Amino acid sequence: MTAASHARNTTIQRILGIARRCCVVGVLGSMCGCNPFQTGEPESPTGALIQYPSPSTTDNVLAILSLSMRAKDSRAFLDRLTADFRFLPDPVQIQGPDFRTFPAEWGTVQEEMALAVLFSNSDSVTVDWSSVFTQNRVEGASVGATYRVNVFSRTSLTASYTGRVEIVMTQEAGSWAVREWRDYVVSGESNTWGLLRARLLGSG
């Protein structure tokens, strides 16, 4: 990892540290099947308790995405996506059975639906970024990163999703937002954020 990448990772973790809260679970296990969650009563978003950083840098956008997931604040998450946002799953993984009903195009509407199912049927969600690399482009910036999403259900089980993303961000009026999100499988892992999205929409 380069010094610049290490500095960026440190910055993101420092921002996330402002809103860190402990999650106590009795049993940790892995979930399987098409519906990774137990049903339950929806919880109210707690986004008002979170102090989000300004989206003035790409690192801050990653931090906002993490913080909004922890807060179950879908509006804050969706606000960091452009109107023409597109999510693209891993090109090999999308051939699997979990993606049979995956839409031809995944935009903000599908993202909002998936978040609603996730937040209504989980106790808490955490997202951690690592190995962040940013490359400036004429039309914006390309951000590569490894992620780990932990989903804690009401039965105290946890499902983890790990992968690699390539995110294209654009800037408007000083604020950065995600326009394109490409998901990739990493060696030794099969549960990706793309798989989570597919299961959420399939179970919704």
Beta strands, then each sheet from edge to edge (+ up, - down):
strand 1: 81-88
strand 2: 124-137
strand 3: 140-152
strand 4: 158-172
strand 5: 175-184
sheet 1: 1+ 5+ 4- 3+ 2-
end
